[in-house]
Amino acid sequence: MTIDMDTVVGLYFKHADTLRAARQAQAALLAGQPRIRPRLDDAETEISYLLVRELRPSRVVEIGAEYGWSTTWLLRALCDNGHGTLDTYDTAGHAPQRIPASLAEDRWRFHQCDVRQTDDLRPEEIDLLFIDAVHTAPFARWYRHHLLDRLRPGTPVAVHDVFHHPVFHHRAGPSREGRIVLDWLAAHGASHFTVSAAAAPQEYAELSVAKRLLALDEVVHQPAPNPMLFCTAP
């Protein structure tokens, strides 16, 4: 799959009904569990959900969960698929206290550890990789070498906090972590996709129109500046 505007909008239309139900379930979850404290905005979680629904990965790996908002979206997609497992790696133990048992069941494994110290993570077995952990250049260099470079070609990757808006940071543009990911893609001549309002205002506007047409534009939680990058491993 090529992750681009046409693909993403097509997934919104294809999975509109199940996405609508997922949004309602997530809104109810957030209302009943405010300690989840979302950091990702609606577009980022929805696109992640749609990629899992469409690609039906057997093994999803999430690095960095914080309070579990992205975790619940990924698990909901796997649950709706009726297939696949999620391995989450985080140094803090907040997420397990907030994930509903009905979502976790036997499809979720939580590893409270520094992912750099684990010996059970095999990149060649990952079907979708989601990264939202410590946003530093050294960590990005680690996962570029140990994970990104070893993924099977075509493996979908999502990395949060790549693009920022000057309202939230001193300047617009990629973060230090994001620059390493972008340089990795450029070195392979590979593309990326984002609906960052700062980095891709046209794509942000186009997706907003599509969501309004589908009546999927009601905010599940307070929106953020859409800094996530999506790509496939070259």
C-alpha positions as CSV (number, residue, x, y, z in Angstrom):
1,M,0.0,0.0,0.0
2,T,1.1,3.5,-0.8
3,I,0.0,5.8,2.0
4,D,-1.1,9.0,0.4
5,M,-4.1,11.4,0.3
6,D,-6.1,9.3,-2.1
7,T,-5.5,6.1,-0.1
8,V,-6.4,7.7,3.2
9,V,-9.5,9.5,2.0
10,G,-10.6,6.2,0.3
11,L,-10.2,4.4,3.6
12,Y,-12.4,6.9,5.3
13,F,-15.1,6.3,2.8
14,K,-14.7,2.5,2.7
15,H,-14.7,2.1,6.5
16,A,-17.0,5.0,7.4
17,D,-19.6,3.0,9.3
18,T,-17.1,1.0,11.4
19,L,-15.0,4.1,12.0
20,R,-18.1,6.0,13.2
21,A,-18.8,3.2,15.6
22,A,-15.2,3.2,16.8
23,R,-15.3,7.0,17.3
24,Q,-18.4,6.7,19.4
25,A,-16.9,3.9,21.5
26,Q,-13.7,5.9,22.0
27,A,-15.7,9.0,23.0
28,A,-17.6,6.9,25.6
29,L,-14.3,5.4,26.8
30,L,-12.7,8.8,27.2
31,A,-15.8,10.2,29.1
32,G,-15.6,7.3,31.5
33,Q,-11.8,7.2,31.8
34,P,-10.6,10.9,31.7
35,R,-7.2,9.8,33.1
36,I,-6.3,8.4,29.6
37,R,-5.2,12.0,28.7
38,P,-5.1,11.8,24.9
39,R,-2.1,13.3,23.1
40,L,-2.9,12.2,19.6
41,D,-5.6,14.1,17.7
42,D,-8.5,12.6,15.9
43,A,-7.0,12.4,12.5
44,E,-3.9,10.6,13.8
45,T,-5.8,8.0,15.7
46,E,-8.4,7.5,12.9
47,I,-5.7,7.0,10.2
48,S,-3.9,4.5,12.4
49,Y,-7.2,2.7,13.0
50,L,-8.0,2.6,9.3
51,L,-4.6,1.3,8.3
52,V,-5.0,-1.6,10.8
53,R,-8.5,-2.3,9.5
54,E,-7.4,-2.3,5.9
55,L,-4.1,-4.1,6.1
56,R,-5.2,-6.7,8.8
57,P,-1.7,-7.0,10.4
58,S,-1.0,-10.1,12.4
59,R,1.5,-8.3,14.7
60,V,1.3,-4.6,15.6
61,V,4.1,-3.1,17.7
62,E,3.6,0.1,19.7
63,I,6.5,1.9,21.3
64,G,5.4,4.4,23.8
65,A,1.8,4.3,25.2
66,E,1.8,6.8,28.0
67,Y,-1.9,6.5,29.2
68,G,-3.1,4.3,26.5
69,W,-5.1,6.4,24.1
70,S,-3.3,5.2,21.0
71,T,-3.3,1.7,22.5
72,T,-7.1,1.6,22.7
73,W,-7.5,2.8,19.1
74,L,-5.1,0.1,17.8
75,L,-6.7,-2.6,19.9
76,R,-10.2,-1.5,18.7
77,A,-9.0,-1.9,15.1
78,L,-7.7,-5.4,15.9
79,C,-10.9,-6.3,17.7
80,D,-13.0,-5.1,14.7
81,N,-10.8,-7.2,12.4
82,G,-11.1,-10.2,14.6
83,H,-7.4,-10.8,13.9
84,G,-4.0,-9.8,15.1
85,T,-2.1,-8.9,18.3
86,L,-0.6,-5.7,19.7
87,D,2.7,-5.6,21.7
88,T,3.2,-2.4,23.6
89,Y,6.5,-1.3,25.0
90,D,6.7,1.5,27.6
91,T,8.9,2.3,30.5
92,A,5.9,3.5,32.6
93,G,3.1,1.3,33.7
94,H,0.1,3.6,33.3
95,A,-1.6,2.0,30.3
96,P,-2.6,-1.4,31.8
97,Q,-4.7,0.4,34.4
98,R,-6.7,2.2,31.7
99,I,-7.2,-0.4,29.0
100,P,-10.7,-2.1,29.1
101,A,-10.5,-5.9,29.5
102,S,-12.8,-6.2,26.5
103,L,-10.3,-4.6,24.2
104,A,-7.2,-6.3,25.7
105,E,-8.4,-9.9,26.0
106,D,-5.8,-12.2,24.5
107,R,-4.8,-9.7,21.8
108,W,-2.6,-7.4,23.9
109,R,0.8,-7.9,25.5
110,F,2.2,-5.0,27.6
111,H,6.0,-4.9,28.1
112,Q,7.0,-2.5,30.9
113,C,10.6,-1.9,29.9
114,D,13.0,0.2,27.9
115,V,12.5,-1.2,24.4
116,R,16.3,-0.7,23.7
117,Q,17.0,-3.3,26.4
118,T,14.5,-6.0,25.2
119,D,15.6,-9.1,23.3
120,D,12.2,-10.3,22.1
121,L,11.6,-7.6,19.5
122,R,12.2,-8.9,16.0
123,P,11.7,-6.1,13.4
124,E,11.3,-8.6,10.5
125,E,8.2,-10.0,12.2
126,I,6.4,-6.6,12.6
127,D,3.5,-6.0,10.3
128,L,2.8,-2.4,11.5
129,L,5.0,-0.2,13.7
130,F,3.7,2.7,15.8
131,I,6.2,5.0,17.6
132,D,5.3,7.6,20.1
133,A,8.0,7.4,22.8
134,V,10.8,9.7,24.0
135,H,11.2,12.4,21.3
136,T,15.0,12.8,21.1
137,A,17.5,12.5,18.4
138,P,19.5,9.7,20.2
139,F,16.4,7.5,20.5
140,A,15.5,8.2,16.9
141,R,18.9,7.2,15.8
142,W,18.5,4.0,17.8
143,Y,15.2,3.0,16.3
144,R,16.3,3.9,12.8
145,H,19.2,1.5,13.0
146,H,17.6,-1.3,15.1
147,L,14.1,-1.2,13.8
148,L,13.4,0.9,10.7
149,D,16.4,-0.4,8.8
150,R,15.4,-4.0,9.5
151,L,11.6,-3.9,8.7
152,R,10.3,-5.8,5.7
153,P,9.9,-3.5,2.7
154,G,6.3,-2.2,2.7
155,T,5.8,-2.4,6.4
156,P,3.6,0.6,7.5
157,V,5.2,2.9,10.0
158,A,3.6,5.8,12.1
159,V,5.8,8.2,14.0
160,H,4.3,10.8,16.3
161,D,5.6,14.4,17.0
162,V,7.5,14.7,13.7
163,F,5.9,18.0,12.5
164,H,5.1,20.9,14.9
165,H,3.2,24.1,14.7
166,P,4.8,27.4,15.9
167,V,1.9,28.0,18.3
168,F,3.1,25.0,20.3
169,H,6.9,25.3,19.6
170,H,9.4,28.0,18.8
171,R,9.2,27.3,15.0
172,A,7.4,25.2,12.5
173,G,9.0,22.2,10.9
174,P,10.3,18.8,11.9
175,S,11.4,17.9,15.4
176,R,14.9,16.6,16.0
177,E,13.5,13.1,16.0
178,G,11.5,13.9,12.9
179,R,14.5,15.1,11.0
180,I,16.2,11.7,11.5
181,V,13.1,9.9,10.2
182,L,12.8,12.2,7.2
183,D,16.5,11.8,6.4
184,W,16.1,8.0,6.6
185,L,13.2,8.2,4.1
186,A,15.2,10.6,1.8
187,A,18.2,8.3,1.8
188,H,16.0,5.6,0.4
189,G,14.1,7.9,-2.0
190,A,10.9,7.1,-0.1
191,S,7.9,9.3,0.6
192,H,5.8,10.0,3.6
193,F,2.3,11.2,4.4
194,T,1.0,13.6,7.0
195,V,-2.0,15.8,7.6
196,S,-0.1,18.1,9.8
197,A,-1.7,21.5,9.7
198,A,1.7,23.1,9.8
199,A,3.6,20.9,7.3
200,A,0.7,19.9,4.9
201,P,-2.1,22.4,5.1
202,Q,-3.7,21.3,1.8
203,E,-3.9,17.7,3.0
204,Y,-5.3,18.8,6.3
205,A,-8.0,20.9,4.6
206,E,-8.8,18.0,2.1
207,L,-9.2,15.5,4.9
208,S,-11.3,18.0,6.9
209,V,-13.7,18.3,3.9
210,A,-13.9,14.5,3.6
211,K,-14.7,14.1,7.3
212,R,-17.5,16.7,7.1
213,L,-19.0,14.9,4.1
214,L,-19.1,11.7,6.1
215,A,-20.3,13.4,9.2
216,L,-17.1,12.3,11.0
217,D,-16.0,15.8,12.0
218,E,-17.3,16.0,15.5
219,V,-14.3,16.2,17.8
220,V,-13.7,13.2,20.0
221,H,-11.3,15.2,22.1
222,Q,-9.5,18.5,21.9
223,P,-7.5,18.5,18.6
224,A,-3.7,18.8,18.5
225,P,-1.5,20.1,15.6
226,N,-1.5,16.7,13.7
227,P,2.3,16.1,13.8
228,M,2.3,12.4,13.0
229,L,4.1,11.0,9.9
230,F,3.0,7.8,8.1
231,C,5.1,5.9,5.6
232,T,6.0,2.4,4.5
233,A,9.4,0.9,5.0
234,P,11.5,1.1,1.8
